[in-house]
């Protein structure tokens, strides 16, 4: 049964609103995508390549598989801690998982699995730290096989989304920004209430106050098409949502020669270097071009809708737009 969750966001929560990227979340969500392929057809090219990954098939990986795949509607909160910096490192996140307090593990496993705890996870109730160390080792191996080769491409899409959302918040306000993120989000600025519709678990009409803890928004490739919300202690509240442009993620990359012929060699070079956002001076240093020439070419790319400037403090960074990303997906 679908439910509605209403979050009360005070002034302190809105002032702490921020975005972040979480490799550990993508790892977790991708495993669940592999175990529920019918619901994630948009990832079919990737699914076809990794559907027989050792994490899913090897008996020794049973604990990692059962813990991360879990029940379809619930997730152990400690598996993907809320990222505390915009570009969190996978190793840091997995180390945090490994250091989860024993009391948190023993509380969350029964909450998630109830009376259906898999046999492979029973030892985790007795020795959480030891068992989590083994799970983390399995997850690192899975990352290297299934996600590391594609991570620069995925990360670029996530970073582009963050720049777009932050600009939308500045120019259009929180109500329009939330509505654009997902149709199930509805923010009322007058009351400070964020309504999250069509939840798959919890009481029909739950209400929670964030109490000044802030809110982190995490774009995700593998969350599609759902929202994932975590507001429980001890984590900072987080909403994970489908990234913009997800339909382009697995499309063949454009041929560099074709782009140079269409855009010109210099503009094609700069667009290619903007896999991650960069300033005019950074691009000039990397290419050996004069900053004035780089600036002129970036303005042309911006007029074509392929890049967009984003101010970060005193620095203006240029990033590919969704239209620009589509040329490389």
ABEGO torsion letter per residue (X at the ends): XBBBBBBBBBAAAAAABBBBBBAAAAAAAAAAAAABAAAAAAAAAAAAAAAABAAAABAAAAAAAAAAAEBAABBBAAABBBBABABBBAAAAAAAAAABBAAAAAAAAAAAAEAABBAAAAAAAABAAAAAAAAAAAAAAAAAAAAAAAAAAAAAAAAAAAAAAAAAAAAAEAAAAAAAABAABBBBAAAGBBBBBGBABEBABBBBBAGGAEBBBBBBAAAOABBBBBABOABBBBBBBBBBGAAAAABBBBBAAAAAAAAEAAAAAAAAAAABBBBAAAAAAAAGBBAAAAAAAAAAAAAAGABBBBBBEABBBBBBBAAAAAAAX
